[in-house]
Amino acid sequence: MSSKSKISKGFLTVVPKEIRRKVGLKEGDAIEWNINGESIIVLPHRKVCIDDIVAIASHGGDAVVSKKGIQVGKLDRR
């Protein structure tokens, strides 16, 4: 999926509607900006809740790695 948006005065931008819907972003959610070479990577930064802790425990393994996977949406919260 690809979308475009402009950077306005004050360096503000809007996350396109189809991307917000696809990743479930809501008003007040945080996003994380990363640089990888010449690319800008924007990821949702999710707060950890009790469901996340249960998911970490049920998946086993490294809790820190599991928490980061949940935050970027790569690990199911169940």
N, C-alpha and C positions, 0 to 999 in steps of 0.2 A: 504494500500500500504506500502510495506517495501522495503528499499534499504540499501546498505552498502557503506561506503567510508572509506578510511584510513586517519589517521592524519599523515601528513608528517613532515619533519624537519622544525622547526619553528612553529609547531602546526597549520599548514594550512590544510584545508580540502576542498573538492569539493562537492557542492550540486548536487546529481545525476540528470541527464537530465530529467528523467521521473517526478521527483518531481518538478524541475524548471518549466517544461511545465504545470503540473497539477495546480500549484498555480500562474503561470504567472510571475515568477521571471525573471528579466532582469539584465544585467550587471549594476552595480552601485546601485541596490536596497539594502536596509538594511534589516537585519534579527535580530530578538530578541531572545536571549537565556534565558531560564528559567529552574529552577530545581524544580521538584515535587517529593519529596522523593528520590528514586533511579533513577528516569527518567529524561532525558534531553528533554526539549520541545523547538523546534525551530519554530518561527513564522515569517511570513513576516511582516515587519514594514513599512507601507505605509504612504506616505505624504498625508495630507489632501488637496483636491482641491475643486473648486467651486461645482462640482458634489456631493461631500461628504456633503457640507453644505446644498445643496438642499435636499439631502436624509435625513439628520437629521431633517430639518424643516418639511418635508412631513411625516415622521414617528411619529412625536410628541414625548412626553416623555422627558427623561433626556438627554440633549445634550452631556454630558460627556460620559455616557454609550453608546450612539449611535455612537460617534466618535471612541471609543475603539472597538466597534463591527465592524465598517467599516475597521479599521486598521488591524484587524486580519481576515478579510474576512467573518465574520459571519452575516453581514448586507449588503443587496443589495445596490448598489450605485445609484439606480434609485429612 
